[in-house]
Each structure stands twice: as C-alpha cells, then as structure tokens.
Amino acid sequence: MQERIEPTEEQKKFILAPLRSRIKVRAFAGAAKTTSLVLKAQHEAQENGLKGLYLAFNKSAQIEAEHRFGQTAVARTPHSMAYRVFGGRYKHKLRGMRPRDVVEMGVVDSYTEARSILDAIQGYCISAEMAFPQTIRTTSLEISPARAQELAELARKVWESMCDPKSEIPMSHDGYFKLYQLSRPRLPGDYLMVDEFQDTNPVTLDIIKNQPQPTIMVGDRYQSIYAFRGAVNAMQTVPAQFNFTLSQSFRFGPAVATLANKLLRAHFNETTPIVGSGPQTQIRHANDRRPQCYAVLTRTNAELFDHAVTALCTDKQMAFIGGVKGYGFDRLSDVQHLAMSNHAAIRDPFIRSFSSIGAMEDYAEEIEDFESSRLVQIAREYGTDIFSLVNRINSMGGTYGEMPDPDRVFATAHKSKGSTLDHVVLADDFRPLLSDEVPIEEVDEQEVHLAYMAATRPRHSLYLNQALTDFLEFAHSQSSAEVEK
C-alpha cells in the first residue's frame, strides 16, 4: 500500500536527486526520515524500475518497513541475512557467554581474565578487522602485558571453538554476524537504504562500504546513543557525494524545537535549526499538574523501577516499551541478596562477583558506574520489599502497543528511541548539563544525545527534569544578555 503524502521542499530535493554513489540524509528528530525513504523508493520504482534494500536494525522496524515500502523495496535486518548464511548452523548452541562460563570451561581460573577474553572476542566481532587480534587491551592492574598476550591466544582458541558447530562452546549472534562479514557478502537490491546510520557499528559499516550499489545513509548524529555497544557515529565520519537535510519535525511544535535547538547549539555549535511543524507541544515544569495518562522516561533501569513502584502502589495500569522483561528488574533482587550475604541466590555474575553491597558501592563510585550506583541505592531504599515488588511489576507490566490506553508508559531513554508519545515526563536521573551555571565543556556527548532524544519524543506536552530546567534557565539568561548588548 503506497503512502500518499505531499513532500516538503527538503524532501523533494532528496527524492528527485540522482541515485549515485553515497547519499547522506541528516534527519533531525521527528523529521519523517522513514516516510522520506518510502517516497524515494516509490519514485525510483516508478521512474527507473529499481528496487531497493532497506536495512533496519531491529525486527519491529523491519516489519513496519515491509508494510510501508510494499513492492518498492525489501526490508531486512543485517542479522537476519547473516543468520540465513551462517547462524542456522549454530542454532543448537546459539547463546551468549559470561565470565563464569569461561571459568567453568577451564580456560582460566580468574573472572577478571575471563572477562578480558570475552571482551577481546566481542571487540573482534563488532570490529571491521579481518584477523583476530594478537594482543588484548586491558586496563586491569591484575593483568601484566605478558599475561595479556597469553590471554589473546586463549581468546583466539575460544573463538575458533565457537566457530566449530561440533564444539560445545556457544556461538553468539555477534559471532555469526562476524563470519558473515568475513565472507565479504554481496547484498541484494539495486540500491541500499540504511536507517539509523548514526548507530552503525564497524562490522556492519564494513559490509555496507564494500557494496557496489548506490547507498542512502539516513540518520541523526545527535541520536547516536549506542557507543557503549561499539557503535560509531557514522553520520559524522563517513563521507558522501551528496548531502541532504530534513530539519522539519512533524512530531512536535515550536516550543520543543526551540529547546532542542538551544541544546544542540550550546553543546555542538549546531547552526541548522529544527523547525517544529507538529502539534503545539507544551513545555511544563516537573510539579505542574499532569494528565491522567503519560509516559515516564528515565536514564537508568533502576530509576524506572522506582517510578513503576509508585504506579503499582496507586493501581495504575503499566506498559513498558519493548516489554517489562527487557529492563532487568531481577537484578535489583540480586543486589538485595548481596546485601543479605546470600550469594547462592544471586543469578547475575557481575553482582555475584562482589563480596558485599559495600564493595559494589565502592566500585560504582570509583569508576562512576551510574547504573550500578542506582541499583545499590534502590536496593537500600526498599530492603526486602524489593522481592515482592519485582515479582508484581514483572507480572502486571504489559507491553506498550499491546494493551489499550495504559495509565503509565515506562521506558529508558535508550528504549524510547523511535517512539512518539503524547505526554512525556523526564526523570531526574539524567546527567547534569551545567556546572557552575555554564555548559559542561567535557560532558559526554552521549549524555547530551540522550537528553535531546528524550526531550523530542512527545507530541502534546513535555515535563522537564531538573537538568533541562537548569539548562533552559541558563539559555534564557544568555539570550537576555545578548539582547541587552
């Protein structure tokens, strides 16, 4: 079924552009990037008889794209194509490994060394490198350079066993995808369309860059939020012969656009303004009266749990974007078991590796692990009540999109990516954007990206957290000072 939409002038320039070499499309939040790709595919099918390949990075996006593109393009996830060629041979042992597994296999005795081995394998799997690394990069003081080289050889042997279908050592999804990249695959389609290009990892990028057909790369560099998984901000680093911008957002109105523009200008010197052409989204303060139904977006899973408990205790119907199981609330129970010195009941190997909850707290403070710090705080706050609360939330929490009109929609900023929500409340666990009343010069770009992305989800109202409230006050004072000059 073809979409009948009158394109904007920005969209027309992209749709009518010659389909040659690499085309890059900067699409800000809510700027109808998928719709633009659909219109481009329709144009190429009607005018030139071409059929594209649309690469989506999750199953739900692929299913939606199949419906929207119809016969003009084939929609696939990169992993689904790799599974057809390599993954199927490992279906009997397709699962991830943890340090405990490596120790139990007898490869090494130390969890620290086991983690280094798995990190080396994972790093290789998501890299563009063809040869397995000869050394292991480690910052652990427990591992000497000589031992690191020995661990690299052990990691290579584990990798080789992973690749052997007859071996009992598990194969990961990233592992068979690496084999796909090493085979130098030729992707189908007269041209490629790569969505969410800003979060492409090196191994996927290597496959894309080695294709002979024209490639359309679409994304928003400011929505790059998966660096911790090895993604590179390809919108920034990969050159293109043709460049286009989609700056008109149909999700929200001028108020949110102004907030987004100030945020991007202050931290990244962005000069292209986002135009809010959607509903007249209202910006509210945290304590303003809220509608009956709204979404809560948090930075961490632990903070999300705190809000879910409040909803549970007030008999609100809860829905979680992506499903409640994806938020790992069981880890809170594990932290409480740690607090009770009940190590035998702890399922998460990372949490089980600590001798006490105090040791976990010290670790979180030393390396500034914000998620672990919040896990400890929440476990201390709720004590043994955590067990029943986790069970009740897991059993009562529905999946967003599968239940009608929930009172509360919950998601972390990461899981809210791509979502459009009517009313959004931002939690207070996002990182501060100011220090001594000026923008933090060395703030982690990914944290600014998260704030920008979360703030641009709503259609009708946005309830600010303290970090964005402080930022807006700073931005307003700067504007007033410039006017006085």
N, C-alpha and C positions, 0 to 999 in steps of 0.2 A: 504493500500500500504506500503510494508516494505522498510525501508531505507537500502541501500547497501553501507556501509561505512567501510573502513579498520580502526579498532580501534587502538589507541596508546597503548603503553605498560601499561600506567597508567589505561587506560580504560579496557584493558584485565584483569588486576588483579581484578578490581571491577566486571566485567561481569561474570567471572568464579568463583567468591567467593561463598562459601556455603550460601544459603539463610536461615539464622538462626538468631533469636533474633533481636537485633537492629544493623543496619549498618549505619554508618555515612560517608558521602562523602563531603569533603571540595572541593568546585569548585570555583576557582577564576573567575574574570570577563572574559567573553568570552570563558570559558573553555568547552563549549559544554555539559553542565550538562544534558539538556533535551535529547540530542542525546544519551548520555551515558545511561540514563534511558530507552530509546526506545530499545537500543541494549540489555540491561539487560532483559527487558521484552520479547524480541524475543527469547533470549537464554532460559529463564525459560519456555516459552511456548513450544519450540521445544524439549528441553531435559527432562522436568519434567511435561509437561502438565498443568502448572499453569497459572492462570490469575490474574493479579494484579489490584489494585485500585489506580489510580493516583489522588492525591488531589492538585488541583490548587486553587489559592486564588483570581482569578478574571475570569469573563466569557470568555474574549478573549483568555486567556491562556488555558482554558478548551476546547474551540472549536478547537484551534490549536492542542492540545494534542489528541483529538478524532481522528483527521485525521492522526496524526503521529503514534499513537500506534495501530490503526486498531483493530484487534480482540485479541491482546495480553493483553490489559488492558482496564478497564473502567475509563473514566475521569469524575470527578465530582468536584464541589466546595463544601466545607463544608456547606455553607449556602443553597445551592440548596437541599441537603439532609435533612437539618433541615426544610426547607420550606414544603417539602412533608409530613412531620410528624406533624409539629406544625404551620408553617407560614400560611398555607392556611386558617386556621380558623380565622385569623385576617386580611384577605385581605381587608375588608371593612374599617379598621382603621389603616392600616399599614403606619405609618409615624413617623418622629421624633418629639420631643418636645423641646421647648426653654423656658427660664425662664419666658417670657411673658405669655406663655400658662399656666404655673403653677400658676401664679398670677391671671390670669383670671378665673381659676377653683376655686379660693377661698381657695386654700391650705395654702398660706401665702401671706403677703402683700408686702414683700421685694424681689426685684430682686436678691439681694445677697443671701438671704436664698433660693430662688427658684433655683438658680444656684447650691447651695450646695446640694439640694435634687436631682437634675438631675445628678450631679457628683457622688453622692452616688449610684444611680441606675445604671449609666453607669459603674462605677467601679465594682459593683457586677456582671453585665452582662458579663464583659470580664475577670472576675477572675475565679479561679478554685474552689472557695468556694461553699459549698452546701447550707449553711444557710445564710439568709440575714443579713448584719452587724447590730449590735446593737448600734453602735456609728458612727458618721460622722467625718471624718478627715477634718479639716478646718484650714487654716492659716489666715482667716479673723479676724481682731480685732473686727469686729462688732458682732461676734457670740461668746457667752460665752460657756464654757463646758456644762453647764446645758441645754442651748438652743440647743446646738449641739445634745444632746441626744434626745431632743424632736423632732428635725428635722429628726433624724434617724427613729423614729417611724412614722412620716408623710411620709417619703420616702418609708417605708415598705408598708404603706397603698396605696400609689400611685402605687407601683409595683404590689400589689395584684389586683388593678383595671385594670392595664394594661393587666394582665393575664386573666381577665374576658372578654370573647368575647362580652358580652352584655353591658359592660361598654363603655362609650364614650371616655374614656381616651385612647389615641393612644398607639399602640404597635410598638416598633422599631424592626429593623432587628436583632440587637444585642440581643433584648429581647427574641424573639422566638428561637434564637440560644442558649441562656442560658437555656431555657426549654428543648431543645434537649440534652444539656449536662447533665442536672439534671436527664434525663430519662435513663442515662447510655446506650447509643446506642451501638449496635454491627455493625460495618461497614462491608460491603461485601468485597469480594476479598480474594484470597489465601495469599496475602501479600499486604502491603501498600507502596506507594511511595509518600513522602511528599516533594514537591518542595518549594523553598524559605523558608526553615525551619528556617532561622535566624529571620524571622519576624512573627513567630507564637506567638499568644497571649496566656495567661494562660488557657483560657476556651477551646480553640482548642487543646492546648497541653494536657490538661487533658483527652480529648476524645481519642487522639492518644495513650497516655501512657496506657490507660486501654483496648487496643485491644490485643487479644491473638496472632494474626498472626505476622509473621516477618515484621519489618518496616525498610524501607530505607529512611533515612533523608538526604536530599541534600540541600546545601546552602553555602553561603559565609558570614562568621561572619562580614566581613568588608563592606557588603552591607546591614547591619541592619540599617534601616533609619526610622522606624515607632515606636520608643519608645514613642513618644508623643501620639500615639493611644493605648498605653498599651502593645505593643509587647515586648517580651523578646528575648534576643539574645540566642535562644535555641541551636544554634550551639556551643555555649560556655558552656552552663550549663547542657545540657542533655548528660549523658554518653552513650557510645555504646560499644558493644563487639568487633566489627570490624570497623576499620577506614581506609579510603582511601582518596587520594588527587588527584585532577585534576588541575594541575598547568599550562598546556599548553593552551594558548589562541589562538583561530583561528580568532579572530575579528581584532586584531591589531598586529603591528610589534614590534621589539626590543626597539624602542625609547619610546613608551608609556609604555611598560613593565618595562623599567628602571625607568621611573618616578613613576609608581605605586609601584615598589619595594622600592624605596627610601622613599616614603611617608609612607608605612606600616612599614618599618624598623625604621624610626625616631620616629614614634608615638606609635608603638605597639611592637617593637623589633621582628618583624616577620623575620624568618630566611629562610623560604621556598621561593625561588624565582619564580616569574611568568615568563614563557617563552613566548615571543611574536612570534608566528608562523604564524601570518596572514600577510596582506599586509604591505609594508614598510611605515607605518604611519609616517607622518612628523609632527614635533612639531614646531609651529610658534609663533611669538610674536604677541601681540594684534594689532599692527599697520601694520603688513605685509599685502600685497595685498591678498584679499580673492577671492575665486571662485565665479561664478555667483550665484550658489545655495548653501546654507549652513544652518545649524541648530544653533540656539541660545539657550543655557541652562542657566537658572538663578536660584538663591536661593529662590526668592520670586515672588509671583504673580504680585506685584506692579512693580518690575524691569522688568518683562516680558512685562507688558503693555507699559513701556517706549520704549522698542525695537520694539514692534508692531506698535506704533505710527510712528516711523521712517520708517518702512516698508510701512505703509499706505500712508505716505506723499510722498513716492518715487514710488508709484504704483506697489509695489511688491505683487505677489500672496502669501498669507499666509496660512499655515496649522498648526494646533495645535495638538500635541499628546494627544489623548483622547477627542478631540473636544474643541472648544473655550469656551463653556458654563461651563466647569469644572474649569475654572480659576477665576471665581467670580469677573470679572471686574466691575460688577454693584456696588460692594462695594466702588469703587472709586467715583461713583456718590453720594453714601450715605455720604461719607466723605465731599464732596463738599457741599451737602445740609447742613451738620453740620456746615461747615464754614460760610454758609449764614444764620444760625439760623433757617433753615426751617425744624424743627423736624418732622412735619407731613408727609413729603415726604420720610423720612428715613425708609427703609424696614428692614435693619439688626438691630436686637435688641441690639446687643453688641455696635454698633456705636451709636444707639439712646440713649443708657444709659448715654452718656457723655453730659454735659451741653454746652460744646463748643469744638471747634477743639483744643484750647489750653489745655483744660483738658485732651483730648485724647493724645495729645503730651506729657504732663507731665506723664501720666500713662505709656505710651510706654517707656519713659526714665527711670522711676522708676523701672519697672520690667524687663527692657531690652527686650521688645517685639519688635523684629526687623521688623516683618511683619507690625505691626501697625505703626511703625515709618516711614516705606517706604510709606505706604498708605497716611499718612499726607504729606510727602514730595512731592509725586507725585501730590496730590490734590492742594497743594500750587503752584506748578510749572505751572500747566495747567489752574488753575482757572475754570471759567465757560465753557471753551472749552472742559472740561472733558466730558460733557454730550453728545455732538455730536460725540466725538472720541470713546467713549464706544459703542455707537449705531452702528457706522460704522464698528468697529472691530468685534463686535458680528455678524453683518450681512454679512461681507465679509470673515471672517476667516473660512476656511474649516477644515476638519478633516484629519489628517495625515493618509495616506494609502488609502484614498478615493478620492484624487484628484491627477492627474498626474503631476509630476515634479514641485512642488511649488518652488518659489524663496526663501522663508524663511520657515523653520520649527521651531516652538517655543514649548518650554516645560520648566517646572521647573525641577530641578534635580530629585525630587521625582517622577514626572510623566514620566521621561525618563527611569526609571528603566526597564531593559529587552530589551531596544531598541538598535539597531545597526544603526548608522548614518554615512554617508560618510564623511562629514566635520562638525566639531563642534567648535563653538565659545563660550567660557565660559565668562559669565558676571561678573562684578566686585562687585556683592553683596554677594559673598561667604565670610564666616568669615575668618579673617587672621589666618595663621597657625604659624606665628612667632611673638615674642615680644622681642624687643631689639636684633634682629638678631639671636635668638635661638628659637627652637620649644617651643611653649607654653605648659608647663607641665600639666596645669589643663584644657586644651582645651577640649570642649565637644566632646566625641568620635563620636557622631552622625554627627558632622560637618566635621570631618576628613573622615568619611564614605561617606558623600555626595560629597566631593571633589574627592575622589578616584573613586566613581561610575561615576560621570560626566566625569572625565578625561578618562575613559575607554570605552566610547560609540563609538568613531569614528573609521572608517576603514582607511581613507586616510590622514586626517590632523586634528590637534588639535591646536586651537589658545588659548594660555594661558591667564588667567586673572592675575591681579596683585598679588593675594595671592599665586598662584602657581609659578609665575615668581620669586617672592622673595624667595620662598621655594627652588626652583631649584638652585638659586644663592648660597643660604646657603649650600645646599647639595654638590654643586661643590667645594665650598671653603673648606668644611670638607674633601672631598676626596683628594684635593690638599695638605692639611695639613698632612694627613696620609701618602701620598706618600713621602713628604719631611722628615718625621720621619724615 
